[in-house]
Amino acid sequence: MLYGIAAATAALLLTAALAALLRSLALRLGAAGGPGLLAGRSRPRPPGRERRVPVLGGIAVAGATALVGCAGDWTGVAPLGPETSRLLVAGLVVALAGLAADLLPVPPLLRLTAVAGAAVLAVPYDALGVPGGVLAACWIVLVTHAFRSLDQSDGVLGTVGVVTAFALSGCAAAEVMDGLAALLSVLAAALTGFLMHGWPPARIAAGRCGSQFAGFVLGSAVVLVHAERPAGAGLGAAFALTAVVSADAALVLVCRWRAGRPVLRSAPDHLVHRLRRAGLTRQGVMVVMGLATFAGALVGLSIDLGRLGAAAAWWVAGAVLIVAAAGALRPGRRPRRPGPRPRSRPHAIPAPGGPVTGTVNRPAGLLRRPADVANGGVKVP
């Protein structure tokens, strides 16, 4: 208990401090011309007026999680075990691949290959077998890339990650997987420390490094926790714990398939984009996504603890299907092509029998004479 409190506190403070240092470094290097260190986080504005946010926050999340987790394993206070250690190493590989994609123009297929290779190494084949292990690896890749989309709105990635990590930590503790439970608690604390800088308006973003690391660790932890459980309860709890990212992935796949767009090409058709277009603020999007994640995580944790049956996951699946169906009915706007927007021409009503002019002929009774506002009164000349 004492180690858990100390580890969570250390991870939170270390992540917050590293994020502040990396933000300052990225702003200096980005202002000096460093490529890829800054990313736009707001609507398009005139050149020179964009709100630029550093994308190196993932280094703080992954670094603090790895340092605190390895410290507990090295001291023997909280040994991770071979499976959890392999998961952490694979997660760091995914984080490095995401960092390379943040700083350099890495093709999407190469990023997908790196995540798939790490997922193959993290799957427990002795409990799932080869066919089940391959399916689990594909599911981990899907969850990892679904978490990447959460970083497109301020605070959403940290909120969803914290709630999911805490719920999974309870599931791992119920399965007497102390090393995995400790690592997930440290990850939840690290994401909480990152939220101190990622709260809307965000001062630093997690980027592909942090989002892929969090998504990979959480997806792999779901597989490890439920690998030896019965198929019905295991699949139901795993799906409920990742219901929000599953809904976002299903929504994107359906929308891009109906619109005829490539699946790996980025577009503003994710769940966070639709909530913003519906009129929610950035804080509102974060609250809605957090509440939805909490509801799904509560169902998954209750199934693991035996409080609910596996059939409770069908309610979560129904909600995901409703979201996907709504996206199928309204696939969303097509992304605008880059480039200057065409200038609108002034409308003109042609005069009878005369040329078209820029003056609009209106009846005299509909025209208001110019008013002169002076000293709080209105004077009409």
C-alpha positions as CSV (number, residue, x, y, z in Angstrom):
1,M,0.0,0.0,0.0
2,L,2.7,2.5,1.0
3,Y,4.7,1.6,-2.2
4,G,1.7,2.2,-4.3
5,I,1.1,5.6,-2.9
6,A,4.7,6.5,-3.2
7,A,5.0,5.2,-6.7
8,A,1.9,7.1,-7.9
9,T,3.0,10.3,-6.3
10,A,6.5,10.0,-7.9
11,A,5.0,9.2,-11.3
12,L,2.6,12.2,-11.1
13,L,5.3,14.7,-10.0
14,L,7.9,13.4,-12.4
15,T,5.6,13.5,-15.4
16,A,4.4,17.1,-14.5
17,A,8.0,18.3,-14.2
18,L,9.2,16.5,-17.4
19,A,6.3,17.9,-19.3
20,A,7.1,21.5,-18.3
21,L,10.8,21.0,-19.2
22,L,9.9,19.5,-22.6
23,R,7.4,22.2,-23.3
24,S,10.0,24.9,-22.8
25,L,12.6,23.0,-24.9
26,A,10.2,22.3,-27.7
27,L,9.1,26.0,-27.9
28,R,12.7,27.1,-28.1
29,L,13.6,24.6,-30.7
30,G,10.4,25.0,-32.6
31,A,10.9,28.8,-32.7
32,A,14.4,28.1,-34.0
33,G,13.1,26.0,-36.9
34,G,13.0,22.5,-35.4
35,P,10.8,20.4,-37.6
36,G,7.8,18.5,-36.1
37,L,8.2,19.9,-32.6
38,L,5.0,22.0,-32.7
39,A,1.6,21.1,-34.0
40,G,-1.5,23.2,-34.6
41,R,-4.3,22.7,-32.0
42,S,-7.0,25.0,-33.1
43,R,-9.0,26.0,-36.1
44,P,-7.1,27.4,-39.2
45,R,-6.2,31.0,-38.7
46,P,-4.1,33.5,-40.7
47,P,-0.4,32.7,-40.9
48,G,1.5,33.7,-37.8
49,R,-1.6,33.6,-35.5
50,E,-2.0,29.8,-35.0
51,R,-1.9,28.4,-31.5
52,R,1.1,26.1,-31.6
53,V,1.4,23.3,-29.0
54,P,4.5,21.1,-28.4
55,V,4.0,17.4,-29.1
56,L,6.7,16.0,-26.8
57,G,4.5,15.3,-23.9
58,G,4.6,11.5,-24.7
59,I,8.2,11.4,-23.6
60,A,7.2,12.5,-20.1
61,V,4.4,9.9,-19.9
62,A,6.4,7.0,-21.2
63,G,9.6,8.0,-19.4
64,A,8.0,8.5,-16.0
65,T,6.1,5.2,-16.3
66,A,9.2,3.3,-17.3
67,L,11.4,4.8,-14.6
68,V,9.0,4.3,-11.7
69,G,8.0,0.8,-12.9
70,C,11.7,-0.3,-13.4
71,A,12.6,1.2,-10.0
72,G,10.1,-0.9,-8.2
73,D,11.2,-4.0,-10.1
74,W,14.9,-3.4,-9.5
75,T,14.5,-2.8,-5.8
76,G,12.3,-5.9,-5.4
77,V,9.5,-3.9,-3.8
78,A,7.0,-4.5,-6.7
79,P,8.5,-7.0,-9.2
80,L,6.8,-6.7,-12.6
81,G,7.3,-10.3,-13.7
82,P,8.3,-11.6,-17.1
83,E,5.0,-10.9,-18.9
84,T,4.7,-7.3,-17.6
85,S,8.3,-6.6,-18.3
86,R,7.9,-7.8,-21.9
87,L,4.8,-5.6,-22.2
88,L,6.7,-2.5,-20.9
89,V,9.6,-3.1,-23.3
90,A,7.2,-3.5,-26.2
91,G,5.4,-0.3,-25.1
92,L,8.6,1.6,-25.1
93,V,9.4,0.4,-28.6
94,V,6.0,1.7,-29.7
95,A,6.7,5.0,-28.0
96,L,10.0,5.4,-29.8
97,A,8.3,4.6,-33.1
98,G,5.6,7.3,-32.3
99,L,8.3,9.8,-31.4
100,A,10.0,9.2,-34.7
101,A,6.7,9.8,-36.4
102,D,6.2,13.1,-34.4
103,L,9.6,14.5,-35.5
104,L,10.0,13.0,-39.0
105,P,7.6,12.2,-41.9
106,V,7.2,8.4,-41.3
107,P,4.8,6.6,-43.7
108,P,1.6,5.3,-42.0
109,L,2.3,1.7,-43.1
110,L,5.7,1.7,-41.4
111,R,4.1,3.0,-38.2
112,L,1.5,0.3,-38.4
113,T,4.2,-2.4,-38.9
114,A,6.1,-1.2,-35.8
115,V,3.0,-1.4,-33.6
116,A,2.0,-4.8,-35.1
117,G,5.5,-6.2,-34.4
118,A,5.4,-5.0,-30.8
119,A,1.9,-6.4,-30.3
120,V,3.1,-9.9,-31.5
121,L,5.8,-9.9,-28.8
122,A,3.4,-8.8,-26.0
123,V,0.7,-11.5,-26.6
124,P,0.7,-14.5,-24.2
125,Y,0.5,-17.4,-26.7
126,D,0.7,-20.1,-24.0
127,A,-2.7,-19.0,-22.8
128,L,-4.4,-18.0,-26.1
129,G,-2.7,-20.3,-28.6
130,V,-1.4,-19.1,-32.0
131,P,-4.8,-18.3,-33.6
132,G,-6.1,-16.5,-30.5
133,G,-2.7,-14.7,-30.2
134,V,-2.9,-13.4,-33.7
135,L,-6.4,-12.1,-33.2
136,A,-5.3,-10.5,-29.9
137,A,-2.4,-8.8,-31.6
138,C,-4.7,-7.4,-34.2
139,W,-7.0,-6.1,-31.5
140,I,-4.1,-4.4,-29.7
141,V,-3.1,-2.7,-32.9
142,L,-6.7,-1.4,-33.3
143,V,-6.9,-0.1,-29.7
144,T,-3.5,1.6,-30.1
145,H,-4.4,3.5,-33.2
146,A,-7.8,4.3,-31.7
147,F,-6.1,6.0,-28.7
148,R,-4.1,8.0,-31.2
149,S,-7.3,9.8,-32.3
150,L,-8.1,10.8,-28.7
151,D,-5.1,13.2,-28.7
152,Q,-6.8,15.4,-31.3
153,S,-8.8,17.2,-28.6
154,D,-7.3,18.7,-25.5
155,G,-7.6,16.6,-22.3
156,V,-9.4,13.7,-23.9
157,L,-6.5,11.3,-24.0
158,G,-5.5,11.9,-20.4
159,T,-9.1,11.6,-19.1
160,V,-9.9,8.3,-21.0
161,G,-6.5,6.9,-20.2
162,V,-6.7,7.6,-16.5
163,V,-10.1,6.1,-16.1
164,T,-9.2,3.0,-18.1
165,A,-5.9,2.5,-16.4
166,F,-7.5,2.7,-12.9
167,A,-10.2,0.2,-13.8
168,L,-7.7,-2.2,-15.4
169,S,-5.6,-1.9,-12.3
170,G,-8.5,-3.2,-10.2
171,C,-9.1,-6.0,-12.7
172,A,-5.4,-7.0,-12.5
173,A,-5.5,-6.9,-8.7
174,A,-8.6,-9.2,-8.7
175,E,-6.6,-11.7,-10.8
176,V,-3.7,-11.5,-8.4
177,M,-1.4,-9.9,-11.1
178,D,0.4,-7.5,-8.7
179,G,3.1,-6.5,-11.1
180,L,0.6,-5.5,-13.9
181,A,-1.6,-3.8,-11.3
182,A,1.4,-1.7,-10.1
183,L,2.4,-0.7,-13.7
184,L,-1.2,0.3,-14.5
185,S,-1.4,2.4,-11.4
186,V,1.8,4.2,-12.3
187,L,0.5,4.8,-15.8
188,A,-2.7,6.3,-14.4
189,A,-0.7,8.6,-12.2
190,A,1.6,9.6,-15.0
191,L,-1.4,10.5,-17.2
192,T,-2.8,12.5,-14.3
193,G,0.4,14.5,-14.1
194,F,0.2,15.0,-17.9
195,L,-3.3,16.3,-17.5
196,M,-1.9,19.2,-15.4
197,H,-0.5,20.6,-18.7
198,G,-2.9,19.0,-21.1
199,W,-6.1,20.4,-19.6
200,P,-8.0,22.7,-22.1
201,P,-6.4,24.8,-23.4
202,A,-3.5,22.4,-23.6
203,R,0.0,23.7,-23.2
204,I,1.6,20.4,-24.4
205,A,0.3,17.4,-26.4
206,A,1.1,13.8,-26.0
207,G,1.7,13.3,-29.7
208,R,2.0,9.9,-31.3
209,C,4.6,8.9,-28.7
210,G,2.3,9.3,-25.7
211,S,-0.9,8.2,-27.3
212,Q,0.5,5.1,-28.8
213,F,2.3,4.2,-25.6
214,A,-0.8,4.6,-23.5
215,G,-3.0,2.7,-26.0
216,F,-0.6,-0.1,-26.4
217,V,0.0,-0.7,-22.7
218,L,-3.7,-0.6,-21.9
219,G,-4.7,-2.8,-24.9
220,S,-2.0,-5.3,-24.0
221,A,-3.0,-5.2,-20.3
222,V,-6.6,-6.0,-21.3
223,V,-5.3,-9.1,-23.1
224,L,-3.1,-10.3,-20.3
225,V,-5.8,-9.8,-17.6
226,H,-8.5,-11.7,-19.6
227,A,-6.3,-14.3,-21.3
228,E,-7.2,-17.2,-18.9
229,R,-10.8,-16.2,-18.1
230,P,-13.8,-17.9,-19.8
231,A,-14.4,-16.7,-23.3
232,G,-17.8,-15.0,-22.6
233,A,-16.8,-13.1,-19.5
234,G,-13.3,-12.3,-20.8
235,L,-14.5,-10.9,-24.1
236,G,-17.4,-9.0,-22.6
237,A,-15.2,-7.3,-19.9
238,A,-12.4,-6.5,-22.4
239,F,-14.9,-4.9,-24.8
240,A,-16.6,-2.9,-22.1
241,L,-13.3,-1.6,-20.8
242,T,-12.4,-0.2,-24.2
243,A,-15.9,0.7,-25.3
244,V,-15.1,4.4,-26.1
245,V,-12.1,3.7,-28.3
246,S,-14.0,0.8,-29.9
247,A,-16.9,3.1,-30.8
248,D,-14.5,5.6,-32.2
249,A,-12.8,3.0,-34.4
250,A,-16.1,1.6,-35.6
251,L,-17.4,5.1,-36.4
252,V,-14.2,6.0,-38.4
253,L,-14.2,2.7,-40.3
254,V,-17.9,3.0,-41.3
255,C,-17.6,6.7,-42.3
256,R,-14.5,6.3,-44.4
257,W,-15.8,3.2,-46.1
258,R,-19.1,4.9,-47.0
259,A,-17.2,8.0,-48.2
260,G,-14.7,6.0,-50.2
261,R,-11.7,7.4,-48.4
262,P,-8.5,5.5,-47.4
263,V,-8.7,4.1,-43.9
264,L,-5.2,5.2,-42.8
265,R,-5.6,8.8,-44.1
266,S,-6.3,11.3,-41.4
267,A,-9.6,13.2,-41.5
268,P,-11.8,15.1,-39.1
269,D,-14.4,12.3,-38.7
270,H,-13.6,11.0,-35.2
271,L,-15.9,11.1,-32.3
272,V,-14.2,14.1,-30.8
273,H,-14.6,16.1,-34.0
274,R,-18.3,15.3,-34.2
275,L,-18.9,16.4,-30.6
276,R,-17.2,19.7,-31.4
277,R,-19.3,20.2,-34.5
278,A,-22.3,19.4,-32.3
279,G,-21.6,22.5,-30.3
280,L,-19.7,21.2,-27.3
281,T,-16.7,23.0,-26.0
282,R,-13.3,21.4,-25.5
283,Q,-14.1,21.0,-21.8
284,G,-17.5,19.5,-22.7
285,V,-16.0,17.0,-25.1
286,M,-13.5,15.9,-22.3
287,V,-16.4,15.5,-19.8
288,V,-18.6,13.5,-22.2
289,M,-15.8,11.2,-23.2
290,G,-14.7,10.7,-19.6
291,L,-18.2,9.9,-18.5
292,A,-18.7,7.4,-21.3
293,T,-15.4,5.8,-20.5
294,F,-16.3,5.6,-16.8
295,A,-19.6,3.8,-17.6
296,G,-17.9,1.2,-19.8
297,A,-15.1,0.7,-17.4
298,L,-17.5,0.2,-14.5
299,V,-19.3,-2.5,-16.5
300,G,-16.1,-4.2,-17.3
301,L,-14.8,-4.1,-13.7
302,S,-18.1,-5.4,-12.4
303,I,-18.0,-8.3,-14.8
304,D,-14.4,-9.2,-13.7
305,L,-15.4,-9.0,-10.0
306,G,-18.4,-11.2,-10.6
307,R,-21.0,-8.5,-9.7
308,L,-22.5,-8.6,-13.3
309,G,-22.8,-11.3,-15.8
310,A,-21.2,-11.3,-19.2
311,A,-24.6,-10.4,-20.8
312,A,-24.1,-6.9,-19.4
313,A,-21.6,-6.2,-22.1
314,W,-24.4,-6.4,-24.7
315,W,-25.7,-3.1,-23.4
316,V,-22.3,-1.5,-24.1
317,A,-22.2,-3.2,-27.5
318,G,-25.6,-1.8,-28.3
319,A,-24.4,1.7,-27.5
320,V,-21.4,1.3,-29.8
321,L,-23.6,0.0,-32.6
322,I,-25.8,3.1,-32.2
323,V,-22.8,5.4,-32.5
324,A,-21.6,3.5,-35.6
325,A,-25.1,3.6,-37.1
326,A,-25.3,7.3,-36.5
327,G,-22.0,7.8,-38.3
328,A,-23.3,5.6,-41.2
329,L,-26.3,7.8,-41.6
330,R,-24.3,11.0,-41.3
331,P,-20.8,10.3,-42.6
332,G,-19.7,13.8,-41.8
333,R,-18.1,16.5,-43.9
334,R,-15.3,15.8,-46.3
335,P,-12.0,17.3,-45.2
336,R,-11.2,20.6,-47.0
337,R,-8.4,20.6,-49.4
338,P,-5.4,22.7,-48.5
339,G,-5.0,26.0,-50.3
340,P,-6.6,29.5,-50.4
341,R,-10.3,29.7,-50.3
342,P,-12.0,31.3,-53.4
343,R,-13.0,34.9,-52.8
344,S,-16.8,35.4,-52.9
345,R,-18.1,37.9,-55.5
346,P,-20.6,40.6,-54.5
347,H,-24.1,39.8,-55.5
348,A,-25.8,42.2,-57.8
349,I,-29.4,42.5,-59.2
350,P,-29.4,43.5,-62.9
351,A,-31.3,46.6,-63.6
352,P,-34.1,46.2,-66.1
353,G,-32.7,46.8,-69.6
354,G,-29.3,47.8,-68.2
355,P,-25.9,46.3,-67.4
356,V,-25.1,44.4,-64.2
357,T,-23.7,46.7,-61.6
358,G,-22.5,46.3,-58.1
359,T,-25.4,48.5,-56.8
360,V,-28.5,46.7,-55.5
361,N,-31.7,48.4,-56.5
362,R,-34.1,48.4,-53.5
363,P,-37.4,50.2,-52.8
364,A,-36.8,53.6,-51.1
365,G,-39.0,52.5,-48.2
366,L,-36.6,49.6,-47.3
367,L,-33.5,51.8,-47.1
368,R,-32.5,53.3,-43.8
369,R,-30.8,56.7,-43.9
370,P,-27.4,56.8,-42.2
371,A,-27.5,57.7,-38.5
372,D,-25.0,59.7,-36.6
373,V,-24.4,58.5,-33.1
374,A,-23.0,61.2,-30.9
375,N,-23.0,61.8,-27.1
376,G,-25.2,58.9,-26.4
377,G,-28.0,60.0,-28.8
378,V,-28.9,59.2,-32.3
379,K,-29.1,62.2,-34.7
380,V,-30.5,61.7,-38.2
381,P,-29.4,64.4,-40.6
